[in-house]
Amino acid sequence: MHPHVKTIIAVALGIGVVALFFWFGIPGTMDPSGGIPVGSMSQQLAEAQTKLTDVTVSADSLSEIAPGLKVSDVVIGKGDVIVEGKTAALHYVGKLAADGTQFDSSLERSQPLVFVFGQGQLIAGFEQGIAGMRVGGVRHIVIPANLAYGTDGIATPDGVVIIPPNASLIFDVFLVGVDEMSVSGSVEAQ
């Protein structure tokens, strides 16, 4: 291969990498408008752990937004609003409403939940409960069984019950970021 062809290929690849940084952001930075942070996962995790530790909400601060579905904004974010079609990243802690038993947490996996909002990737009560949140916000959501896992509940393949049938759930949620780009490998809430 001619040396000039190698140079042209190297320059084209370099321009491509720079274009990707402009398109998706430089790792370790956050879109100033509140977009999804591309890097510094340990910093996000530390902030989420601080904001989601011992969230307490009084019953009178809960607003019913649908029959049985109640929310309370613990912290109102200052970033972008989550809207249908945007990719969102959030940390959460899920508990049984009956006794407060924690059944899931993104904090334990050290990874935020990433999904496209409004696409039915999450249980109905969760999606309805986070609608309108702003990046940086913390919301307490109480989800009735009919908007969660209903009469089925959730069990492991060997029959260990994680969420009993007809269980109402509580989620404390910290919205890390929203962005219009689509994220491959989105995961669903468990």
N, C-alpha and C positions, 0 to 999 in steps of 0.2 A: 504494500500500500504506500502511496506517495506521502511524504512527510506533510505536505500542505493539507491533504485530506484528513490526516490525524489531527492537525491543528483546528481545522474547521469543525470536526466532530467534537473535540474538547470544548471549543468555544460555545457550540450549540448546547452541549450538556450543561455547561456553566450557566448559560442564560436560562435554561429550563429550570435549574435548581433555584436561581434567584426569583424566577416567576412563581415557583411554588411557594417560596417564603412570602412573597407579596400576597399571593392568593389565600394561603392558609395561615399565615402568621409565623413569626420566628419562634422556635421552641423556647419556652420560658417566659413568653409574653402573653398579655391578654389584650384582646380587642378593646380599645378605650370606651367603646359604646356598650360594653358589657358582654361581649361575645364569649364563646367557650375558650377557656384558657388552654393553650396547647401544651404548656410545660409546667414545671414546678408542682408536680403531683403531691410531694410531701408537704408543701406549704398549704395546698388546698385541703389536704387531709387533716392537717393540724387545725386549720380554721373550722372545718366541719366538725371535728371532735369537740372543739370549744363551744361552738354554737348549738350542738345537738346533745350536749351533756346536761342531764337533769332539767329538761324543758318542763316547766310547770305552767299550767293554764287553768284558770278558774272557770267553772261551768258557765258563769254569766258572761264571760268574754267570747264564748262560742256563738257563731252565727250559723243558722241552718240555711244552706244554699240549695238543698233538695231534700225531699223527705228522708230524715234520718242522717243525712250527710252534713256534718258540722265542721267548720274551720275557724281558726283563730290565728291571725298574723302576730307572731311573737316578735319578729323583726321585719320591718318593711324595707325591702331592698331598694337600691337607688339605680340599678342597671336596667337593661332591656326587659320588656315584658314577654313572658312566654305566650306564644300564639300558635295556632294550628299551622303545621307544616314546617315549623322550625325545629332543629335538632337541639335537644336540651341535655344538660349534664347536671345531675343532682346527687347529693348524699341523703340517706334516709336511715331511720331506725323504725322498724315495725314491731308492734306489740299487740298482744291480745287485749281487747278492751275489758274483758271480764276480770282478769287478774294482773294485768301488766306484764305478763311473761313475754320476753323478747323472742321473736321467732326469726328475725332476719335483720341484717344491717350491712349497708355498703361499706361502712367504716371498718368492719372486720375483714373485708376483702381488700381494703385500701384502694378501691376503685369506685369512681362515681358511676351511677346508672346513666347510660347514654341511650337516648331513644328519640324518635321523631314524634313530636307532640301531635295528638289528634288523629293518630293512625291506628288506634285500638291495640297498641302493643302492651298496654298496662290494664289492670283491672279498672272498671268504669269509675268507681268511686275515687280512685287515685287520680285519674286524669281530670275528673271534674273538680277534685279538691285542689289541684295545683294551678288550675286555670287562672290567669291574671297575675300570677306571682311575678315579682321582679328579681333580677339577678342580685344576689346578696341577701335575699329574704329568707326568713325561717317561718314555716307554717306548721301548725298542729292540725291534723286532720283526723276526724272520727268517721269511720266508714261503716255503715250498716252491712250486715251479711249479704243482703240482696244486691249490693253494689260491690261486693268483694268476691268470695268464693262460694257463697250460697250454701245450699244443702250438701254439697259435695265435700267442702273443706279441702285440705291438702295433706297427703301422706307420702312417705317415702315408698319406694318400690317394695320394701319388706314390711310395710304396714305401720310404721311408726307415724303417729299423727303429729303433724306440725301445726296445722290450723284446723281445729275441730269444725264439724258441720255447724252451720248457722252462727258462726262467730263474727262479731263486730270487731273491727281492727282500728288501731291507732297508729298513725304515721307522723313522725316529726321529720320535716323535710327542709334541707338547705339547698337552694338553687344556686349552683356554681356558675352556670353560663347558658346562653342560648345563642344559636347561630343559624343562618339560613342554609349553610352547606349540609349535605347529607353525610352521615357518618356510617361507613360500612362496619359490619360486625356489631350493630346495636344489640344490646341485651335486654331481656324482659325482666320486670320485677318478679321476684319469686314469691 
